[in-house]
Amino acid sequence: MRFLKGIRQTRIALVVGTRPECLKLASVAEALRDNAIADVAIINSGQHRSMVERSLAQLGLNADISAAQCESGSLSHSLRRLRAGIRACLVESSANWVVAQGDTSTAYATALAARDLGLRLAHVEAGLRTNHPLRPFPEEHFRRRIARLAALHFAPSASAERNLRAEGIDPARIHRVGQTSIDVLRKALKHPIAEAELPPLPPTRHLIVLTLHRRENYGRGLDVVCTALLDLLAKRADVGVLCPLHPNPAVGARIRQHLGAHPRVALTQPLDFHPFITLLSRAALAITDSGGIQEEAPYLGTPILIARENTERPESLALGSANLVAVDAASIVCAAERLLCAPRPTPIAFSLHSPYGDGHAGRRIAEYLTATSEFAVTNDAAMPLALSA
C-alpha cells in the first residue's frame, strides 16, 4: 500500500529488483503488513521489472512504486540508472527506513540512494563473505560496501554474524535472524503442487537440475559446465537434465546453444518458485552457481555441486550436502558421478539450530525493524546514520 503522507508513523520501503529479492523479502513484507506500527511499500527498482511484477504477483504481493526498466549496458551504467530511479522512488515514498536484500545491483544502488537521501538502511542477508574480497565479482564487492552504509544488519547465519563483528560493525546493530528464503521454502512445502503444474521432464531415472546465472561464469564458465553435462549424459544413459534458463541472453542463449539439441535435456523458461522447489526436491543432484539453492537444498535432502571458485555459505559445505567443484569439465563429471552413486543426504529440520534457521526470519526482522524504527522516528539522535562510504 502507499504511505499515508502527513501522518507521523514509521514508513518502511522494501526495494526489489530481481526474483530472488522478491522471494527473500516476501515474508518480511507480510510480517510488516500485519504490524500496525509500520506502513510498508514495495519498490520495483526496474532491474528486471517484468520478472519482479510476475514474482510478486505469485507471492500475493505487488509493487506500490516502480522505476522504469533499467536499460542494459555496462555494470557502472546500470548502477547509475538504478541509483537514480530508486532515489526518485524513495522520495515519492516518504520512507523513514529503507530495506535492501542481498548483494545484487539493486541492493547496492539502494544503499547508495538511501545514503544520498540521508535515510536509514537495513540490510537483509547481511554478512555473507567469501575468502576473497573481489570474488565473486561484483557480489562480494557490493555486500562489503553495503555493510559500511547500513544501520541495521540482519544476518542469516552464525558465520555471517561473525563476519560482521570481525569487520567492526557494532554488535548492537547485528541481529541473527535466519535466512528469509527458508520462510518461503517452509511455506511451499506445506502445499504440494499438482503434477500438471510441472514442466515435462526427460524420462530418465536420475534427474539433474542445472541453474547458472552468476557473472563469474559468463562465457568460459558456461561453456565448461555445459561440456561437462554433455560428457555426463554420454556416459550415463539413466541421467536427464532440467535447466530453467535465465532471462539474460548472455546466459540463456549460450546454454541453449550447447544443450538445446540433446533429447535428455529439458530447457524451460524461468520456473515459479513452487514448481521449481518441487523438482529440486525430486532431483538426484543439482549443479548450480546459485546462492539460494545452497540454502534450500539441505532442507530437501538434495545434494548439490557448486560450480564456483568459492562460496559465501560455508554452512552448506559443513553439512556435507554441498560440494564446491572447480569449473573444470573432468572435475564436474567425476564429482557428479560420485554423488549420483552416494546415499542421498538426510534433510535437515526447520529448527533454530539449523544453519539457516527455522523459516520464521521475516517475522523476526519485522519485529526488530519496527521496534527500532518506532524509537528512531521520535528520537533521531538515538541511531546516527551510517554514512561512511
Number of C-alpha atoms within 10 A of each C-alpha: 13 16 20 12 12 7 8 9 19 24 25 28 26 25 28 33 30 23 20 19 25 29 24 24 27 24 26 26 23 17 18 23 16 14 15 10 15 19 20 26 25 26 21 30 32 24 25 20 20 15 17 24 21 15 22 22 13 15 16 9 17 19 19 16 20 20 20 15 17 19 13 11 9 8 10 10 13 17 21 14 21 29 24 18 23 28 23 16 23 26 12 13 22 19 23 19 24 23 24 28 28 22 23 21 23 28 29 26 26 31 31 25 24 28 20 13 12 14 21 25 28 27 25 30 24 29 30 24 23 17 11 14 13 13 18 22 13 17 23 20 17 21 23 20 17 27 24 16 22 27 22 26 28 26 27 25 24 15 19 23 22 17 17 22 15 11 12 9 19 13 13 8 16 21 19 23 27 29 26 29 28 25 25 22 20 16 12 16 14 8 9 10 14 9 10 7 9 15 16 12 15 17 13 13 12 18 24 25 24 24 19 23 18 21 16 17 20 14 12 11 20 24 18 18 26 21 19 21 24 20 15 20 18 11 12 12 12 14 21 25 26 23 23 18 22 19 14 12 10 14 19 20 14 18 20 17 11 16 19 14 11 14 11 21 25 19 22 15 12 15 15 15 18 20 18 16 20 18 18 24 22 16 23 23 25 26 25 21 25 17 14 16 21 27 20 23 24 27 21 22 20 23 30 31 22 24 26 20 16 18 23 19 22 19 20 23 16 11 15 12 24 25 20 19 21 18 20 16 20 16 12 25 20 13 16 25 14 10 18 16 9 10 8 14 18 14 15 17 15 18 13 13 11 17 24 29 22 19 24 23 28 27 21 18 26 21 16 15 21 21 13 16 23 15 13 18 17 12 10 11 9 11 16 10 16 17 16 10 10
